[in-house]
Amino acid sequence: MSEQHDGVENLIIIGSGPAGWTAAVYAARANLKPMLFEGNQPGGQLTITTEVENYPGFPKGIMGPELMEQFKAQAERFETRIIPEHVSKVDLKSRPFRVVAGDKTYLANALIVSSGASAKWLDVPGEQELMGRGVSGCATCDGFFFKNHHVVVIGGGDTAMEEANYLTKHASKVTVIHRRDKLRASKIMEERARANPKIEWLWNTVVTEVLSTDGKVSGIKVKNLMTGTESPFHCTGVFVAIGHEPNTEFLEGQLAVDGNGYVKVRPGTTRTSVRGVFAAGDVMDSTYRQAVTAAGTGCMAAIEAERWLSHGVHLTETEW
């Protein structure tokens, strides 16, 4: 068994994106002395984003990694204890809760799960190298940078349709590329996209490579699945919209999740299916997935955790 950590923590926060750091700031200022685990990707998805122009308070924009450094510095200022480890396992069936990271087991009276979600990628040559240089997983975040460009959206579900429709506000043309001849999107989302004159379609097609010129996307290589033919396709932006995967593998089914694996919370709260465990950010939000909404739920989780620790520990399952 892993080595036990000394004592029982008031609150452990798992994850270091906007939700985790915001929760840490609020919890630390409430004198909870929180402990935060940074995880495998300190700073979360914003660390692979270039310029962020839609986070309030930065009228000139700010680079994603720099924004996350500022979040971290603010949490450190209030003496959040930061552990540069990845949580591999938790035990929520006994109290205090057990959190395993590295070769140690840590104990906590309350837990905030803010481990985020990871975008699914194509895993083709050029994709990772051109991330932030024409390849993106978020139209709301990056669409502004593609004014009057021809961009492609890869995917066939509701997310892909939302991304494509949003991008027509900026791009001159949007081509949706889907590996089948029918969409998986809901009927209303499909109709909306099909009615948009700026959206074109490339069916039965997959992307096999992202091409570049001078370090920026200059096109893609596509393969027609019906004929097997490969050919270049000109575009200057590639938006991958084949879904997100919540980072919940360490939970091992100990919290209730929805059909896509996102942690379920009681509507209007951050309360999970286990008393004293709260969830914030993209790990519980499959709808918005923005830094500002993640930060908002991080604030909610910290406030709820403080109230729980103060006078809610005796709540029954029904009252919770």
C-alpha positions as CSV (number, residue, x, y, z in Angstrom):
1,M,0.0,0.0,0.0
2,S,1.1,3.6,-0.7
3,E,2.8,5.5,2.1
4,Q,0.3,7.5,4.1
5,H,0.6,11.3,4.2
6,D,0.7,13.0,7.6
7,G,-2.7,14.1,8.8
8,V,-6.0,14.7,7.1
9,E,-6.4,17.6,4.7
10,N,-9.5,19.8,4.9
11,L,-9.7,19.9,1.1
12,I,-7.9,18.4,-1.9
13,I,-8.3,19.8,-5.4
14,I,-7.6,17.6,-8.3
15,G,-6.6,19.5,-11.4
16,S,-4.9,22.8,-12.3
17,G,-6.9,24.4,-15.0
18,P,-9.1,27.5,-14.5
19,A,-11.5,25.6,-12.3
20,G,-8.9,24.1,-10.0
21,W,-6.9,27.3,-9.6
22,T,-10.0,29.4,-8.9
23,A,-11.3,26.8,-6.4
24,A,-7.8,27.1,-4.8
25,V,-7.9,30.9,-4.5
26,Y,-11.4,30.8,-2.9
27,A,-10.7,27.9,-0.6
28,A,-7.3,29.4,0.5
29,R,-8.9,32.7,1.2
30,A,-11.5,30.9,3.3
31,N,-8.6,29.5,5.4
32,L,-9.2,25.9,4.3
33,K,-5.5,25.5,3.5
34,P,-6.2,23.5,0.3
35,M,-3.9,21.1,-1.3
36,L,-3.9,21.0,-5.2
37,F,-2.6,18.3,-7.5
38,E,-1.4,19.7,-10.8
39,G,-1.8,16.6,-12.8
40,N,-0.1,15.5,-16.1
41,Q,-0.9,18.7,-17.9
42,P,-0.4,21.6,-15.4
43,G,-2.6,24.5,-16.5
44,G,-5.0,22.3,-18.5
45,Q,-6.0,22.9,-22.1
46,L,-5.1,26.6,-22.1
47,T,-1.5,25.7,-22.0
48,I,-1.8,24.4,-25.6
49,T,-3.7,27.6,-26.7
50,T,-1.9,30.6,-28.1
51,E,-3.7,33.9,-27.7
52,V,-6.7,34.1,-25.5
53,E,-8.9,37.1,-26.3
54,N,-12.2,36.2,-24.6
55,Y,-11.1,36.0,-21.0
56,P,-12.4,39.1,-19.2
57,G,-9.9,41.6,-17.9
58,F,-7.4,41.3,-20.7
59,P,-8.5,43.7,-23.5
60,K,-5.3,43.1,-25.5
61,G,-5.5,39.3,-25.1
62,I,-3.1,37.1,-23.3
63,M,-1.2,33.9,-24.2
64,G,-2.9,30.8,-22.7
65,P,0.2,29.6,-20.8
66,E,0.8,33.1,-19.3
67,L,-2.8,33.3,-18.2
68,M,-2.5,30.0,-16.4
69,E,0.8,31.1,-14.7
70,Q,-1.1,34.1,-13.3
71,F,-3.9,31.8,-12.0
72,K,-1.2,29.7,-10.3
73,A,0.6,32.7,-8.9
74,Q,-2.6,34.0,-7.3
75,A,-3.3,30.6,-5.7
76,E,0.3,30.5,-4.4
77,R,-0.1,34.0,-2.9
78,F,-2.8,32.6,-0.6
79,E,-0.6,29.7,0.3
80,T,-2.3,26.9,-1.6
81,R,0.0,23.8,-1.3
82,I,0.8,22.6,-4.8
83,I,1.8,19.0,-5.4
84,P,3.3,18.5,-8.9
85,E,1.8,15.0,-9.2
86,H,-0.8,13.1,-11.1
87,V,-3.7,11.5,-9.1
88,S,-3.9,7.9,-10.2
89,K,-6.6,6.7,-7.9
90,V,-9.2,7.8,-5.3
91,D,-11.2,5.9,-2.7
92,L,-14.5,7.8,-2.1
93,K,-16.2,4.9,-0.3
94,S,-14.6,5.5,3.1
95,R,-14.0,8.7,5.1
96,P,-11.7,10.5,5.1
97,F,-11.4,10.2,1.3
98,R,-8.2,8.7,0.0
99,V,-6.2,10.2,-2.9
100,V,-3.3,8.3,-4.4
101,A,-0.6,10.2,-6.2
102,G,2.9,9.0,-6.9
103,D,3.9,6.7,-4.0
104,K,1.7,8.4,-1.4
105,T,-1.9,8.2,-0.2
106,Y,-3.3,11.5,1.0
107,L,-6.4,11.9,3.2
108,A,-9.1,14.6,2.8
109,N,-12.4,15.5,4.4
110,A,-13.6,17.1,1.1
111,L,-12.6,16.9,-2.5
112,I,-13.0,19.0,-5.6
113,V,-12.6,17.2,-8.9
114,S,-11.5,19.6,-11.6
115,S,-9.5,17.3,-13.8
116,G,-10.9,18.7,-17.0
117,A,-11.5,17.1,-20.4
118,S,-9.2,16.4,-23.3
119,A,-10.1,17.1,-26.9
120,K,-9.9,14.0,-29.1
121,W,-7.5,14.5,-31.9
122,L,-6.9,12.9,-35.3
123,D,-3.4,11.7,-34.6
124,V,-2.1,12.4,-38.1
125,P,1.2,13.9,-39.2
126,G,1.4,17.7,-38.7
127,E,-1.6,18.0,-36.3
128,Q,0.3,18.4,-33.0
129,E,3.1,20.4,-34.6
130,L,0.6,23.0,-35.9
131,M,-1.5,23.3,-32.8
132,G,-2.1,27.0,-32.3
133,R,-0.8,27.7,-35.8
134,G,-3.9,26.8,-37.7
135,V,-5.0,23.7,-35.9
136,S,-7.6,24.2,-33.1
137,G,-10.1,22.3,-31.1
138,C,-12.3,25.3,-30.2
139,A,-14.0,27.6,-32.6
140,T,-15.3,29.9,-29.9
141,C,-11.7,30.3,-28.7
142,D,-9.9,30.7,-32.0
143,G,-12.5,31.5,-34.7
144,F,-11.7,35.2,-34.6
145,F,-8.2,34.7,-36.0
146,F,-9.6,33.2,-39.2
147,K,-11.4,36.2,-40.6
148,N,-11.9,35.7,-44.4
149,H,-10.1,32.4,-44.3
150,H,-11.2,29.0,-45.7
151,V,-11.3,26.6,-42.8
152,V,-12.4,23.0,-42.4
153,V,-14.3,21.4,-39.5
154,I,-13.7,17.6,-39.0
155,G,-16.6,15.7,-37.4
156,G,-20.2,14.9,-37.9
157,G,-21.9,15.4,-34.5
158,D,-23.6,18.3,-32.8
159,T,-20.3,19.8,-31.8
160,A,-19.0,19.9,-35.3
161,M,-22.2,21.6,-36.5
162,E,-22.0,24.2,-33.8
163,E,-18.3,24.8,-34.6
164,A,-19.1,25.1,-38.4
165,N,-22.0,27.5,-37.9
166,Y,-20.0,29.6,-35.5
167,L,-17.0,29.8,-37.8
168,T,-19.1,31.2,-40.6
169,K,-19.3,34.5,-38.6
170,H,-15.6,34.9,-39.4
171,A,-14.4,32.6,-42.2
172,S,-15.2,33.1,-45.8
173,K,-16.0,29.4,-46.3
174,V,-16.3,26.4,-44.0
175,T,-16.0,22.9,-45.3
176,V,-17.2,20.1,-43.1
177,I,-15.3,16.8,-43.5
178,H,-17.0,13.6,-42.3
179,R,-15.9,10.0,-42.7
180,R,-19.5,8.8,-43.5
181,D,-22.2,10.0,-45.8
182,K,-24.6,10.8,-43.0
183,L,-24.2,13.0,-40.0
184,R,-24.5,11.9,-36.3
185,A,-25.8,15.4,-35.4
186,S,-29.3,16.0,-34.2
187,K,-31.8,16.9,-36.9
188,I,-32.1,20.6,-35.9
189,M,-28.4,21.1,-35.8
190,E,-28.0,19.4,-39.2
191,E,-30.7,21.5,-40.8
192,R,-29.2,24.7,-39.4
193,A,-25.8,23.8,-40.9
194,R,-27.2,22.7,-44.2
195,A,-29.1,25.9,-44.5
196,N,-25.9,28.0,-44.1
197,P,-24.7,29.1,-47.5
198,K,-21.1,29.4,-46.2
199,I,-20.9,25.7,-45.3
200,E,-19.8,23.1,-47.8
201,W,-19.5,19.3,-47.4
202,L,-16.9,16.6,-48.0
203,W,-18.4,13.2,-47.4
204,N,-16.8,9.7,-46.9
205,T,-13.5,11.5,-46.3
206,V,-10.8,11.4,-43.7
207,V,-7.8,13.7,-43.1
208,T,-4.5,11.9,-43.3
209,E,-2.1,14.8,-42.9
210,V,-2.0,18.5,-42.0
211,L,0.2,20.5,-44.4
212,S,2.1,23.6,-43.6
213,T,4.0,26.5,-45.2
214,D,6.2,28.7,-43.1
215,G,5.1,27.0,-39.9
216,K,1.4,27.6,-40.5
217,V,-1.4,25.5,-41.9
218,S,-1.6,25.7,-45.7
219,G,-3.8,22.7,-46.3
220,I,-4.6,19.1,-45.6
221,K,-4.3,15.8,-47.3
222,V,-7.6,14.0,-47.6
223,K,-8.5,10.4,-48.5
224,N,-11.8,9.4,-50.1
225,L,-12.9,6.2,-48.3
226,M,-15.0,5.1,-51.3
227,T,-12.2,5.3,-53.8
228,G,-9.1,5.2,-51.7
229,T,-7.8,8.3,-53.5
230,E,-5.6,10.8,-51.6
231,S,-5.4,14.4,-52.6
232,P,-4.4,17.8,-51.2
233,F,-7.1,20.2,-50.1
234,H,-6.4,23.9,-49.6
235,C,-7.4,25.6,-46.3
236,T,-5.7,27.7,-43.7
237,G,-7.5,26.5,-40.6
238,V,-8.3,23.0,-39.3
239,F,-10.9,22.7,-36.5
240,V,-11.1,19.2,-35.0
241,A,-14.5,18.5,-33.6
242,I,-14.7,14.8,-32.9
243,G,-15.5,15.1,-29.3
244,H,-13.9,15.5,-25.9
245,E,-13.1,12.9,-23.2
246,P,-13.5,13.9,-19.6
247,N,-10.4,13.0,-17.5
248,T,-12.1,10.7,-15.1
249,E,-10.1,7.4,-15.4
250,F,-8.7,7.8,-11.9
251,L,-12.3,7.8,-10.4
252,E,-12.8,4.2,-11.4
253,G,-16.6,4.6,-11.5
254,Q,-16.9,6.0,-8.0
255,L,-18.9,9.0,-9.0
256,A,-22.1,9.0,-11.1
257,V,-21.4,10.1,-14.7
258,D,-23.5,10.8,-17.7
259,G,-23.6,8.8,-20.9
260,N,-20.4,10.5,-22.2
261,G,-18.5,10.1,-19.0
262,Y,-18.9,13.6,-17.5
263,V,-19.3,13.8,-13.8
264,K,-22.9,14.4,-12.9
265,V,-23.7,17.3,-10.5
266,R,-27.0,18.4,-9.0
267,P,-28.4,21.2,-11.2
268,G,-27.3,24.6,-10.1
269,T,-24.6,23.2,-7.8
270,T,-21.3,21.4,-8.0
271,R,-22.4,18.6,-5.8
272,T,-21.7,15.1,-7.1
273,S,-23.2,11.8,-6.1
274,V,-21.0,11.5,-3.1
275,R,-21.4,13.8,-0.1
276,G,-18.4,16.1,0.3
277,V,-17.2,15.6,-3.3
278,F,-17.7,18.5,-5.7
279,A,-16.9,18.7,-9.4
280,A,-16.0,21.8,-11.4
281,G,-14.9,22.8,-14.9
282,D,-14.8,20.7,-18.0
283,V,-14.9,17.4,-16.2
284,M,-18.6,18.2,-15.5
285,D,-19.4,20.6,-18.3
286,S,-19.9,19.2,-21.8
287,T,-21.8,22.3,-23.0
288,Y,-19.7,25.5,-22.6
289,R,-16.1,24.3,-22.1
290,Q,-14.7,27.9,-21.7
291,A,-12.1,29.1,-19.3
292,V,-14.5,31.7,-17.8
293,T,-17.2,29.1,-17.1
294,A,-14.7,26.7,-15.6
295,A,-13.5,29.4,-13.3
296,G,-17.0,30.2,-12.3
297,T,-17.7,26.6,-11.3
298,G,-14.4,26.5,-9.5
299,C,-15.6,29.3,-7.4
300,M,-18.9,27.6,-6.7
301,A,-17.2,24.3,-5.7
302,A,-14.9,26.1,-3.2
303,I,-17.8,28.0,-1.6
304,E,-19.8,24.8,-1.4
305,A,-16.9,22.8,0.0
306,E,-16.3,25.5,2.7
307,R,-20.0,25.3,3.7
308,W,-19.9,21.6,3.7
309,L,-16.9,21.5,6.0
310,S,-18.4,24.2,8.3
311,H,-21.8,22.7,8.9
312,G,-22.8,20.2,6.2
313,V,-20.8,17.1,7.2
314,H,-23.9,15.7,9.0
315,L,-26.2,16.0,6.0
316,T,-27.9,12.7,5.0
317,E,-27.9,11.4,1.5
318,T,-31.4,12.9,1.0
319,E,-30.5,16.3,2.4
320,W,-27.3,16.4,0.2
